[in-house]
């Protein structure tokens, strides 16, 4: 049976390549980029990643055709990226997700961390989501946990020029060509006893394309390994 090539969108901090100031490109050393490299041989992939080097930033904002994928680099606000990576993602989320906190210590979640989350982590991921949406066409919706919905600008649900930001409950009964679901684990948690049902609603709203953006591990109920 012939393998079906699918159109996929990968969103990560590090992309598959990094550009030098002279325009040269070298393979990224990031673990995720290395693990997913085989995927590029079997599917049509658009890879969205942070513009980290000066060479990356010079090429940000356009879709670059690479040998094995299309690459879209996002140039984040430098302060927002610093909070995103050096306060939230690297010293906090990485250790939580890998269960590596020493028993004698606990994460320090203070006012500075909350500021980094709101103005760094959320801002950078909003940039990733906007880049993913730009690669799609048709009626698009963004489905997010209630905790994120209040901070997001909400568009008219049936306005083709805007992207509605909905909670799973608001999206129930609606369908869209393309849907971006943000943080499935938070959707499941914040929904309480109905959390997994609300996550099911979110994941079944698209008729054509589903994009999942997450920093936290996916819920075990989804049965996705290596996440």
Secondary structure, 3 states (H helix, E strand, C coil): CCCCCCEEEEECCCCCEEECCCCCEEECCCHHHHHCHHHHHCCEEEEEEECCCHHHHHCCCCEEECCCCEEEEECCCHHHHHHHHHHHHHHHHHHHHCCCCCCCCCCCCCHHHHHHHHHHHHHHHHHHHHHHHHCCCCCEEEECCHHHHCCCCCCCCCCCCCCEEECHHHHCCCCEEEEEEECHHHHHHHCHHHHHHHHHHHHCCEEEEEEEECCCCCCHHHCCCCC
